[in-house]
Amino acid sequence: MKKTTVYLDTSVINFLYADDAPEKMAITIDFFQNYVKKGIYETFISPVVIDEINKTTDTKKRLKLLKIINDYKLKVIDISPFAKEIESLTNLYIIHKIIPEKKLEDALHLAISTIFDIDVFLSWNYKHLANVNKERKIMSVNLLEGYTKSFKMVTPMEVVYEED
């Protein structure tokens, strides 16, 4: 059976160190320790995530975040062969006012997840990403553009589960 594919936006990695949100931090740590590390999911990021992490001004935090990519063997999607397709779909999310223009990276994450047939888009960003209204609108644009595979836009809380 094929593993469920999961795309992590930058917020998920950031919440590993979110001392100001201990409940979300605990759930994120659980996700990484018990699901990513154990290979329950096939977990991906993109160069967009790395770019966002590299914008972190706190050098110590930036290095800790980048280390997570190696420590958990997160797969970095090679988006270069699909750059024009990603740009086109990203622009449609912005044109249709699903994602604000100033949140370009969020639209890029979604376009990458769509084009690479990811099963689950994981984010702690409720406003622009992990919410059913955005999911429905994204899926509508995707269908109009010929991307028929749907994906869930959820938080880490929704992909951790109790095993019997």
Backbone hydrogen bonds, N-H to C=O, Kabsch-Sander energy under -0.5 kcal/mol:
donor,donor_aa,acceptor,acceptor_aa,energy
6,V,42,E,-2.7
7,Y,120,V,-2.8
8,L,44,F,-2.7
9,D,7,Y,-0.5
9,D,122,L,-2.2
12,V,9,D,-1.1
13,I,9,D,-0.8
14,N,10,T,-2.4
15,F,11,S,-1.9
16,L,13,I,-1.5
17,Y,14,N,-1.9
18,A,15,F,-0.9
19,D,17,Y,-1.7
21,A,18,A,-2.1
25,M,21,A,-2.6
26,A,22,P,-2.3
27,I,23,E,-2.1
28,T,24,K,-2.4
29,I,25,M,-2.7
30,D,26,A,-2.5
31,F,27,I,-2.5
32,F,28,T,-2.5
33,Q,29,I,-3.1
34,N,30,D,-2.9
35,Y,31,F,-1.6
36,V,31,F,-2.1
37,K,32,F,-2.9
39,G,36,V,-1.5
40,I,35,Y,-2.2
41,Y,35,Y,-1.0
42,E,4,T,-2.5
43,T,41,Y,-0.8
44,F,6,V,-3.3
45,I,75,K,-2.7
49,V,46,S,-1.0
50,I,46,S,-1.4
51,D,47,P,-2.6
52,E,48,V,-2.4
53,I,49,V,-2.6
54,N,50,I,-2.5
55,K,51,D,-0.7
55,K,52,E,-0.9
56,T,53,I,-2.0
59,T,57,T,-0.9
62,R,58,D,-2.9
63,L,59,T,-2.4
64,K,60,K,-1.9
65,L,61,K,-2.6
66,L,62,R,-2.4
67,K,63,L,-2.0
68,I,64,K,-1.2
69,I,65,L,-0.8
69,I,66,L,-0.6
70,N,66,L,-0.9
71,D,67,K,-3.2
72,Y,68,I,-2.4
73,K,70,N,-1.1
74,L,69,I,-2.1
75,K,43,T,-2.2
77,I,45,I,-2.7
77,I,75,K,-0.7
79,I,77,I,-1.1
82,F,79,I,-1.9
83,A,80,S,-1.4
86,I,82,F,-2.9
87,E,83,A,-2.6
88,S,84,K,-2.4
89,L,85,E,-2.3
90,T,86,I,-2.6
91,N,87,E,-2.4
92,L,88,S,-1.6
93,Y,89,L,-1.9
94,I,90,T,-1.5
95,I,91,N,-3.3
96,H,92,L,-2.5
97,K,94,I,-1.6
98,I,93,Y,-2.4
99,I,93,Y,-1.6
103,K,100,P,-2.1
104,L,101,E,-0.7
106,D,103,K,-0.8
107,A,103,K,-1.6
108,L,104,L,-2.5
109,H,105,E,-2.6
110,L,106,D,-1.9
111,A,107,A,-2.5
112,I,108,L,-2.6
113,S,109,H,-2.3
114,T,110,L,-2.2
115,I,111,A,-2.8
116,F,112,I,-2.2
117,D,114,T,-1.6
118,I,113,S,-2.5
119,D,5,T,-0.5
120,V,5,T,-1.9
121,F,152,K,-3.7
122,L,7,Y,-3.1
122,L,120,V,-0.6
123,S,154,V,-2.2
126,Y,124,W,-1.2
129,L,125,N,-1.6
130,A,125,N,-2.6
131,N,129,L,-2.3
135,E,131,N,-2.4
136,R,132,V,-2.5
137,K,133,N,-1.9
138,I,134,K,-3.1
139,M,135,E,-2.7
140,S,136,R,-1.8
141,V,137,K,-2.1
142,N,138,I,-2.9
143,L,139,M,-2.6
144,L,140,S,-2.1
145,E,141,V,-1.6
146,G,143,L,-1.5
147,Y,142,N,-3.1
148,T,146,G,-1.0
152,K,119,D,-2.1
154,V,121,F,-2.2
154,V,152,K,-0.7
158,E,155,T,-1.7
159,V,156,P,-1.7
160,V,156,P,-0.7
